[in-house]
C-alpha cells in the first residue's frame, strides 16, 4: 500500500547523516583508592580531621560543565575515597572564597536545594546505570538511581547511608559513608567502577565535574572516569526487615440511617517490608499487606473524551527499581506494566435499590507482593514481580437491617518477568518481558448472609447480578526489545515488539471489543467487526526507531510504531488506543557554546503522521519549537504546532470516522531564575481551528517563594477554557437509524496546587499539599452528525432549529421530523465537578531508614450547579461543605542484619 511506502521513506530519511561530528576524544581519568588502616575509621561529622583519611591523596582539577563547558571553574573542589570491608568513605573539600554566600537551604530528603556535591558510582560498570549520592552544604541527603545512560533519575531509591557537612572559613566540607550492602557489584578480585563527582555552586548555577563530559556527548554514565583500587572487597548480601504499624481515624459527614456512614471510623493496621540479598547483585523485595496512606493524592482531572487517565506511580514498593520492569513500547505512556493496576479500585459495581445502603471498598487489598531484581556483572538485568490482591466484598444493608454482601473484585494474581542482556562492550542490549493476569471468576455472585442455604460460590435467587462477568479471566503479554549504539554511541537503532492474548466469557470479550480502546462496532470499518461469540483476542504492537543522539550540534531521529486492532494491555499494562500506526521524525540543533546573551539554547522540528489498519490516513502534524536559557538564568520556551489533517476513529464512541477542522497551536512559557528565593513561571497555550470548530486556551502561573532557608512555599494556579461546536453528547435511535448527537460546549476549569515545606532539620520535615479543582461545562446549540468526514463544518453536522428541540425537566426533547411528536430525548449534559484534596505530613527519620509519619488528609468532592460561576462553586461546594478527614500515624523500623 502507498501509505506503508510513505512510512518507510520517512523512517529512513533521518538516518542519513546530516551535520558534522565534532566530539573530541576525552581521556578517562582514574582515581585509585586504598583500604583504611585498622582502627582508623573516620567519624562522619563533616570535619576531615581523622588520620584515616591520610592513606590516600586528594584529587582535584575539576572542569566546568555548565554554563561554559571545558573551562576552569570559579571555585576549587577536591575529594578522596577510602574503604574497608563494609563501607565506602568519601571526603569533600569545596573551596569558596565567599563562604558567607554559601546557600544552606534546608529541605526534606531528595530536595536538592542550595550548594551541593554528588558522588555517582557505576558499580556494574555497564555504562548505563549508576547510584547517585548527594550531600548539601546544609547536610541534606539526596539519592537517586540512574538509568538509561543518564536519561532517567529515580529519587524513590532510598538506601541507608550516612552524611554530614560543615562550613568554615575556606568554604565547606562533607563526609559520607556508604554501606557496600546498599550498592550492587559483581564478584572480582579488583573492582573497577565508573566514577563521577559533580559540584553545584548554587549562586552562579555553575556545575563542575571531576571527569569532563563534553556538551555534545551522546550519554552521561558512559562518559564517567574510573575508580580503581577496591581489592578483595566482599559484596555484602543485603538483609533488611521493615515492619510498620498504622492507626487511622476517619471523620466525614454523617448520613442518617446509613449504618456505613455514621460519621467516623477507626482502623488499626500493620504489615512488613523486607529486602533480602539472594546473591551479591540480586535482591528479593517482599511486602505483606502494604500501606500507602502517606502517599500524596492524585491530581484531579476530567476526561470528556472518555479515555482513561494516566497517573504516575507514587507507592514506594512499586517505584523502587521500576526501571528494570519498564517496557514502553510505543509512545511515552503505553507500557506492558502499569503498576497502578495492582491495588486499583474494585471494578464491580452495585446498583442499590430504594432504601438500601452500600459500603464498597475504595481500593483492592494487596495481600502480598514480591520482587526479585538486580543486575549481574555479566550484564544480565533480571526482574520478576509477583502480587496477589484479595477478593473484595461490598456490604449491603437496607433500612430494616437486612444484610447482604456482593463481590466487587475477584481474587487476582499478577506476574511480570523482565530480562535484558548487555553485549558488544555494553553498547548494545537485547531483552524480553512477559506478564500474566489471572482472575478467579468462579465466585462473583452476590452473597445473602440471611440465607443459611447460600454459600459463597452459589447464586442466590432474586439477587442482582454484578458486572464482574465483564472482566477478562486471563491476560498474557510478551515482548522483545533491543538497542544498538555505535560510533562512540553517537548513533543508535532500537526497537521492540509486543503480543497480547486475553481470554474470558463471551460477554467479557464482547465488552472488550466495544470498549473505547478498540471500537470493533464501528459501522464504517471493514477491517474490524464485532463478534459476540468470541472468547479471546490476540494482538501485536511495536516500535522501530533510529537516529543520531550525540556528537556535534545536530540530533535527529525517526521511526514508526504500531498497535494492532486486537492489542489489549489494560489488565496489568496501559494502552489508550489500539488500531493505530504512527510515523515520526525529529531534527534538533543545539547551541553548545554560551554567549553574552544565552547560556544554552536549542531549536527543534518534529513531524508525525497517523494511519489505522484499514489504511486510512488520519493525521499529519508539524511542530517547530525552541528553548533558550539567558545569561541571567531567565528562560523562554516557544512552540508552534500545525495540524492540517485530523481524523479520529473514537470521537463518536463506536460511530463512523470523524473529521476535525485544521488546527494551529501556539505555546509560550517563560520564567525567572529558579535559584532565586522568589521565582515564577508564566505560560499560555492557545489553540484555534478553521470555522471555530474548537479552541483551547490554557493559562499557567507558578509562584515559588523561600523566605528563609528552612521554609518554602509555592502556588500554581491554572485556568483552562475549552470550547467546541461538536462535543460528543450521546447517540440515539431515530427510525432504526443511529443518530450521533454533538453540541457546543463551553468548559472552564480552574485549579491551584499549593505546597508548603518546612524543614526543622534534614531529618524532620513538615509538608502540606492542597489542590482545589473546579470544572464546569455548559452545552448549547445541539446538532446531529450528517457527513462526519466532510471538510466543511456546516456539512459535517446539522444544527437543530428552535422548533425541533425543547428543554424541560432536565432533558431535551427532539422532534427531528417536525411532525409534532418527540422522536428522542437527550439528558441534560451540563456538569459542574468540584473537588478539594490536601495532605499535611510530618515526616521524621529518627534513625537512617526508620521513619514516623503523622498525616492529616482532607477532601471534599461534589457536583456543583452548572449555572454558577467557578468561584461560586468554590464557595458552595468546598468552603461551605463539611470535609472528609483522615488522621493517621505510621511508624516503621528498619532492621539491617
Secondary structure, DSSP 8 states (H G I E B T S, - for coil): -HHHHHHHHHHHHTTS--S----------EEE-EE--TT-----SS---SGGGGGS--B---EEEESSTTS--SS-EEEEEEE-SSEEEEEEEEE-TTGGG------STT---SSEEEEEEETT--SS-EEEEEEETT--EEEEEEEGGGTEEETT----EEEEEEEETTEEEEEEEEEGGGS-----SEEEEEEEEEEEEGGGTEEEESS---TT-S-SGGG-EEEEEEES------EEEEEEEEEEEEE----TT-TT-SSEEEEEEEEEEEEEESSSSEEEEEEES---TTS--------TT----------HHHHTTHHHH--B-SSSS-BS--GGGTT----------TTEEEE--SS--EEEEEEEEEE-TTSEEEEEEEEEE--EEEEEEETT--EEEEEEE--EEEEEEEEEEEETTTTEEEEEEEEEEEE-GGG-SEE-TT-TT--TTS--TT----SGGGS-SEEEEEEEEEEEEETTTTEEEEEEEEEEEEE--HHHHHHHHHSTTT-TT-TT-SS----TT--EEEEEEEEEEEEE-SSSSEEEEEEEEEE-TT---TTTSB-S--SEEEEEEEEEEEE-S--SSEEEEEEEEEEEEEE-TT--EEEEEEEEEEEEEETTS-EEEEEEEEEEEEEESSTTSSS--EEE--EEEEEEEEE--TTSSEEEEEEEEEEEEGGG-EEEEEEEEEEEEEEETTEEEEEEEEEEEEEEEEEEEEEEEETTEEEEEEEEEEEEEEEEEEEEEEEEETTEEEEEEEEEEEEEEEEEEEEEES-TT-SSHHHHEEE--TTTEEEETTEEEE-TT-SSS--EEEE---EEEEEEEEEEEEEEEEETTEEEEEEEEEEEEEE--TTS-HHHHHIIIIITS--EEEEEEEEEEEEE-
